[in-house]
Amino acid sequence: MSTLGNSLSMLKDLAIIKFILQGVLFTMIISVAAVLFSIAIGTVLALMRNYCVSKKSRIFKAASAIYIEMFRNTPLLFWIFICVVFCPTPGFVDKQMFGLSSVNNKLLFKAAVALILYTSGVIAEIVRGGLNSVAPGQIEAGHSQGFSMLQIMWYIVLPQTFKSIVPTLLSQVITTIKDSSFLANVAVIELMARTKQVLSAANRYNGLNSINVSDVFVLFGLAAAIYFVINFSISMTVRNLQKGGVVNNG
């Protein structure tokens, strides 16, 4: 019990708590940015796969299908390592920002790119499901009113699509927040990476001059509790939206 008590005493250290909470902030920033960019990319991919059916545009349909299936059927960790090795970084990343070194900023950028590429493939299929829920007759009605295909998509199809997939998109946010923990494998400074960093130096804070099993239990238990609170809150939001009839599942 004394060992567990020493491990729990680390949570009284404000520097450790601040360090971990900064990791929570980075986790949320990375996850939200990944979902927003992925919605934009995924929507384009879904539109290409669904509506590029003419002889001239079939190449776009094929390209989107290859992209979606490639990322949906391969592990995220694979793409993280690929991006870390091969993805170029823009000049503005190569400097100290957000209290991070230029090296960590580069890793953060590359890992975020991997997360966006992977998540966009998943969201593309979510959006495609929403597109398929819109009755074909509405597109025909839009044509009869003289709307262009772009206007039909923007004013008729996409609003209905996104209304029907809001719960699924919010569920994907939960998945993306959990997926962001994979970024710890390349030393990106998000929640799991910071938890591992604190654990590696636990012998300096627990008063025992060694790292113990109880340190692992306490620190990773704290990380698990934080993930649970964030994701459960989003999950309850989805349920309340569905019960209130604000959105529907199509």
C-alpha positions in Angstrom: 0.0 0.0 0.0 2.9 2.4 0.7 4.1 1.9 -2.8 0.7 2.8 -4.2 0.6 5.8 -1.9 3.9 7.0 -3.2 2.6 6.6 -6.8 -0.6 8.5 -5.9 1.5 11.3 -4.4 2.7 12.1 -7.9 -0.8 13.4 -8.8 -0.3 16.1 -6.1 2.6 17.5 -8.1 1.1 20.5 -10.0 3.9 20.4 -12.6 3.0 16.8 -13.5 -0.8 17.6 -13.7 -0.1 20.7 -15.8 2.2 18.6 -18.1 -0.5 15.9 -18.6 -3.3 18.5 -19.1 -1.2 20.1 -21.9 -1.2 16.7 -23.5 -5.0 16.6 -23.2 -5.1 20.0 -25.0 -2.8 18.7 -27.8 -4.9 15.6 -28.1 -8.1 17.6 -28.6 -6.5 20.0 -31.0 -5.1 17.2 -33.1 -8.3 15.2 -33.1 -10.6 18.1 -33.9 -8.3 19.4 -36.7 -8.1 15.8 -38.1 -11.9 15.5 -38.1 -12.5 18.9 -39.7 -9.9 18.4 -42.5 -11.2 14.8 -42.9 -14.8 15.9 -43.3 -13.7 18.3 -46.2 -11.5 15.6 -47.9 -14.0 12.8 -47.2 -16.9 14.8 -48.6 -15.0 15.3 -51.9 -14.1 11.6 -52.0 -17.7 10.5 -51.3 -19.0 12.8 -54.1 -16.5 11.6 -56.5 -17.2 7.9 -55.7 -21.0 8.4 -55.9 -21.5 10.9 -58.8 -18.4 10.6 -61.1 -20.1 8.0 -63.4 -19.7 9.5 -66.8 -17.0 8.1 -69.1 -14.8 11.1 -68.7 -15.0 11.2 -64.9 -14.8 7.5 -64.1 -11.1 8.0 -63.3 -12.0 10.2 -60.4 -14.5 7.5 -59.2 -11.8 4.9 -59.4 -9.2 7.1 -57.7 -11.6 7.8 -54.8 -12.5 4.2 -54.4 -8.8 3.2 -54.3 -8.0 5.9 -51.7 -11.0 5.0 -49.5 -10.4 1.2 -49.5 -6.6 1.6 -49.1 -6.9 3.7 -45.9 -9.9 1.9 -44.5 -8.2 -1.5 -44.8 -4.8 -0.8 -43.5 -3.7 0.1 -39.9 -3.3 3.7 -38.8 0.1 3.0 -37.2 1.4 2.0 -40.7 0.5 5.4 -42.1 2.0 7.2 -39.1 5.3 5.6 -39.7 5.1 6.2 -43.5 4.3 9.9 -43.0 7.0 10.3 -40.4 9.6 9.0 -42.8 8.4 10.4 -46.2 6.0 13.3 -45.5 7.6 16.7 -46.2 7.0 19.6 -43.7 6.3 23.2 -44.6 8.7 25.9 -43.5 6.5 27.4 -40.8 6.6 24.1 -38.9 10.4 24.2 -38.7 10.6 26.4 -35.6 9.7 26.4 -31.9 5.9 26.8 -31.4 3.5 26.0 -28.6 6.4 25.3 -26.2 7.6 22.5 -28.5 10.9 22.2 -30.3 11.1 22.3 -34.1 11.7 18.5 -34.1 8.5 17.9 -32.1 6.6 20.3 -34.3 7.7 18.4 -37.4 6.6 15.1 -35.8 3.3 16.6 -34.8 2.6 17.8 -38.3 3.6 14.5 -39.9 1.6 12.4 -37.5 -1.4 14.8 -37.9 -1.2 14.3 -41.7 -1.3 10.5 -41.2 -4.4 10.8 -38.9 -6.1 13.1 -41.4 -5.4 10.8 -44.4 -6.6 7.8 -42.5 -9.7 9.4 -41.0 -10.8 11.0 -44.3 -11.1 7.5 -45.8 -13.4 6.5 -42.9 -15.5 9.7 -43.1 -15.8 9.4 -46.8 -17.8 6.2 -46.3 -19.9 7.9 -43.6 -20.7 10.7 -46.0 -21.4 8.3 -48.8 -24.0 6.6 -46.6 -25.7 10.0 -46.0 -25.6 10.7 -49.8 -27.3 7.4 -50.5 -30.1 8.3 -48.0 -31.1 11.2 -50.2 -33.9 10.2 -52.6 -32.7 10.3 -56.3 -35.9 12.2 -57.1 -34.6 15.3 -55.3 -31.7 15.5 -57.7 -34.0 15.1 -60.7 -36.3 17.8 -59.2 -33.2 20.1 -58.9 -32.4 19.6 -62.5 -36.0 20.3 -63.5 -35.7 23.7 -61.7 -32.6 24.6 -63.7 -30.0 24.0 -60.9 -26.5 23.0 -61.9 -25.1 19.8 -60.3 -23.0 21.9 -58.0 -26.0 23.8 -56.8 -28.0 20.6 -56.3 -25.2 19.2 -54.2 -24.7 22.4 -52.2 -28.3 23.4 -51.6 -30.2 20.1 -51.6 -28.1 17.0 -51.2 -25.3 18.0 -48.7 -27.5 19.7 -46.1 -29.7 16.6 -45.8 -26.6 14.4 -45.9 -24.9 16.1 -43.0 -28.1 16.3 -40.9 -28.5 12.5 -41.2 -24.9 11.7 -40.3 -24.3 14.0 -37.4 -24.5 11.2 -34.8 -22.1 9.0 -36.8 -19.7 11.9 -37.3 -19.7 12.6 -33.5 -19.0 8.9 -32.9 -16.1 9.2 -35.3 -14.7 12.1 -33.2 -14.6 9.6 -30.3 -12.8 7.1 -32.4 -10.3 9.7 -33.6 -9.6 10.9 -30.1 -8.8 7.3 -29.2 -6.8 6.8 -32.4 -4.6 9.9 -31.5 -3.0 7.7 -28.8 -1.1 5.9 -31.6 0.8 9.2 -32.1 2.7 8.4 -28.9 4.7 5.9 -30.9 6.5 8.7 -32.7 7.0 10.8 -29.6 4.4 13.4 -30.5 3.5 15.3 -27.3 -0.2 14.3 -26.8 -1.8 12.7 -23.8 -0.4 9.2 -24.1 3.1 10.4 -25.0 3.2 12.7 -22.0 1.9 10.0 -19.8 4.8 7.8 -21.0 7.3 10.6 -20.4 6.1 11.1 -16.8 6.3 7.3 -16.2 9.9 7.2 -17.5 10.8 9.8 -14.8 8.5 8.5 -12.1 11.5 7.5 -9.9 12.2 11.2 -9.4 8.7 11.9 -8.2 7.5 8.9 -6.2 10.2 9.1 -3.5 11.2 5.5 -4.2 14.1 6.0 -6.7 12.6 3.3 -8.9 9.7 2.8 -11.3 7.0 0.5 -9.9 4.0 -1.3 -11.2 1.8 1.0 -9.1 3.3 4.0 -11.1 2.0 2.4 -14.3 -1.4 1.7 -12.8 -1.7 5.3 -11.5 -0.5 7.2 -14.5 -2.1 5.1 -17.2 -5.2 4.9 -15.0 -5.3 8.7 -15.0 -4.9 8.8 -18.8 -7.7 6.2 -19.2 -10.0 8.3 -16.9 -9.4 11.4 -19.0 -10.1 9.6 -22.3 -13.3 8.1 -20.7 -14.6 11.5 -19.5 -14.0 13.2 -22.9 -15.4 10.3 -25.0 -18.3 9.6 -22.6 -19.3 13.2 -22.7 -19.4 13.2 -26.5 -21.3 9.9 -26.5 -23.9 11.3 -24.2 -24.2 14.3 -26.5 -24.9 12.0 -29.4 -27.6 10.1 -27.4 -29.3 13.4 -26.3 -29.4 14.7 -29.9 -30.9 11.4 -31.0 -33.5 11.3 -28.2 -34.4 15.0 -28.8 -34.9 14.4 -32.5 -32.5 17.1 -33.4 -30.8 14.8 -35.8 -31.5 11.4 -37.2 -29.6 8.5 -38.5 -31.2 8.7 -41.9 
